[in-house]
Amino acid sequence: MYNLFFESSRTGLPIIRPMWYEYPQDELTYDLNHQFMFGPDILVSPKIGHPCVENAVAGATTEIEVYLPPTSQWYDMYSKLEVDSMDEIRLMHIADAQQGTFIRGGSILPVLNFHDGRESLLQAIEDPVRLEIYADTMFEHPYATGHLYLDDGENHNNRHHERTQVRYDFNGKDIQVTKSIGDENLYSKAATKIIDEVMIFGVEKAPKRVLNKFAMQANGQGDVDVHHVYVESTKMVHLWHLRIPVDEGLFHNHTIDLLELIF
């Protein structure tokens, strides 16, 4: 969300957008008033109406109408499973504790990796970051991209360039980072803000190895293997026990390799 507020402050783009804003060529989006885009990558169809409680064992559900434009690939935010898009509005049943929320394929979402016991955002603000990568596999080469913006969050020093923004890219094999804001911007705490976990969805087969290319940059350092597991049901590669800083010595438009999947 913080990324979206930063982009909105720079460009004036709305954070919450009608569907036609992201899909101007899709006529079905013109009259949709029961769902919206939260930024460019998250589609929300909120529960409107009364819950259906016939299945008391499984818990109450609510029926929603949702249209997932077929020109994009979609993932359910909760199950992480790919959801088939259709050329029409369809009905779905959403569990009581969930909302109709879908992630567009091709997006990378940075998420605060809350430590146990956190009761507020201020308590968690120093916690590490998890990257959730939702690969777009509709074409020959999978891809995903996303930004992470950081500043102090408590004062206006960002107006004096105490801030940073980086872009993460995934090409089906490599994860890379590029500083996407000018070098006059420097936020020292970004060097100690750590990415400790990565989840990649839409990977068709298990990698044989995953290399930490960032750790391998040190002189004389050999291969550094990453703890990982492949979950076939969600086509997910889960990486953990990482310590990759968000912005340590990055320069504007200079790209650094972070991780490599070897198949």
N, C-alpha and C positions, 0 to 999 in steps of 0.2 A: 504493500500500500504506500509506503514511504517513497518508493521509486516513482509511483504515479503522481504523487503530490509535487515532487521535484519537476517532473516533465511538464505538469500542468502549469507550474509557476514560470517555466521557460517558454512554453509554446502556446499556452492558453487552451490546450486540448482538454475536454471534459474528462473527468475520472470515470463517471458512470455515463454510458453511451447507449443511445438507441441502436438496435441491431443494424439498421440501414447505414449507420455511420461506418461500420466495419465492413459491411457487405452491400455497397451501393449498387452493384449490378444485379442483385438478387431481389426480384420484385416481391417475393413472399415476405421479405423483411419490412416492407414499407408500412404495413398496417399492424405489425406486432406491437402489442402494448402490455403483454403479460410477462415479458422477459427482457433482459438487457445485458450489455457487455460491461464488465468491471475491468476497465482498461482494455487492451487489445487481445488478451489471452484467456479471460475467465468469463464464461457465459453463466448467468444466473436466471433460473426460472423459479421464483419464490412460490411457496405453498399458499394458495388462495382458495379458501373454501373450507369444508368440514372434513375431518379425518374419517377414513374408512376403518372401522374397528371389527370387521367380521373375523379377521384372523388375530384373535387375542393372544395366541401363543407366540406368534412372531412379533407382536407389537403393532401399534396403530400405524397406518400408512395414510398418506394423502395423495390424491390423484392430481397430477399437474399436466398442463399442455406444454410441450416444448418443441421447438424447431431447431435442429442442428444442421446448419447449412452444409450441403454435401461437398462443397469446394474445400472444406477443411476436414481434418481428422480430429476426433474428439475422445477424451478420456473422462471417466467418472472420477470426480475429485476424491471420493471416499474409498471406492473399491480399487481404484487405479487401473481398472480394466478399460479397454477400448470399447467405445459405444458406437454402434452403426449409425451413420447419418442417413437421412432420408430426404426425399423431395417434397415432403409434406409435414404438417404439424401432427404430432402423435401424442398419445397419452402414456404417462409413466406413473408408477406408484413409488413414492418416496417415503423412506422410513421416518418415524416420528422425530428422531434426533438429527435428521439431516435436512438439507435443502437441495433443490435441483441445481447442482453446480457442476459444470463441465469445463475441462481445460482443453484449450485448442492445441493440437499437435504442432510441434515446432517451437514450443515455448520452454524457457528455463525460468523457474520460480525460486528465488532465494527465500528461505523460511528460517525464522529464529528457532534454533534447536533448544527449546526450554529445558533447563535442568529441573529435576524433581523438586517440588515444594514452592515453585514460583507462584505468587498470587497476584502479580501485576506486571505490566510491561516494564515499568521502571526497575523492578527486581531482575528482569530478564534481559535488560538492554545490553549487558556485557557478555551474554551467552553466545556460543558459537553459531555458525550458520550451516544449514543443510541446503544443498542444491537439489531441487527436484527437476529432472530433465524429461520432458514429454516429447519424444522424437516424432517428427513427421516422417512417416514411411510410405507416403502415397506415391513417391517418385523413386527413381532408381537409387538415389543416394539419400539416406536419412539425414536429417538436420534438425537443429534446435538452436535458439538464441534467446538471450535475456540479459537484463541489466540489473546491477546492484548499486544503489546510491547510499552514501554514508556521510553524516556530519554529526555534530555533537548532540543535536536534537533538543537542546535546552536553552540555547541562546541564538543570537543572530550573527555569530562569527562566520557562518557560511557565506554571508554577503561580502566577507573579506577573504574569500577563497579558501577557508578552512573546511574543505569538503573534498570528496572524490566520487567518481562513478566509473565502474568497469563494466565491460560486456563479456559475457561467457558465450562460447560457441561450441557446438557439438556436431561432428560430421559423420557420425556412425562409428567412429573409431577413436578420434582424439577429442579431448576437452581442452580448450584454449581460453586465455583471458587477454583482453586488450583494454588499456585505459582509454575511456571514451570522452574524457573531459580534458581541457588544456592543462599543460604542465604548471601554469601559475596556481592551480588548485592543489593543495596539499593538506591532507588530514592525517596527522601522525598516528592516531589511534587505529587507523585502517591496517597498519602493519602488524598489530596485535589482535585484530579481529580475525578469527580463525574459521575456516571451513573444515568441519570435522567429519562430514558425512555427505555422500552423494548417492542419489537414487536415479537410475536411468530406466525409463519405461519405453517399450516398443523395440526391445532388442530380441531378434529372432532366435539366437542361439547363445549358449554360454561361452564366454571368453575363456581361453586357456590360461591367460595371465592378465593382470592389470598392473601397469607400471606407473609409479609416481615420478613423472618427468620433472616436476618442480624440485623434488628432493635430489634428483640425479644431476642437477646443475652444478653442485659443489665439485671443485677440482678433485679428481681421484675417486669420486664416488661411483661405485658400480651400480648395477640394477637394483632398484628399490621396489619390491613387490608390495601390492596393496591387499589388505584383507578384503575379500569379496565373496559373495555368494550369488548364484543365479536362481531366480524364482520363476519357474516355467509358467505357472498359472497366470502371472501378470507380465510375463516377458520382461522382468526387471533384473537389472544388475545392481546389487546393493554394495556400496563401498563404505568402509568405516575405519576408525582409528587414523584419520587424516589430521594433518596440521598444516594447512595451506593458508597463508595470510591473504586477505582480500587485496591489499595494495602494499606491496613491499618493493620499493624501487622500480615501479612501473613508470613508463613514459608514454605520452600521448601517441596513440595509434601504433604502438609497438606491441606485438603479440608474443605471448609466452605460452609454451606447452605446459599443461598441468598434469594430465593423465592420459594414458593410452591403453585402449583395449586391444589385446592380441588374440586373434581367433585362429 
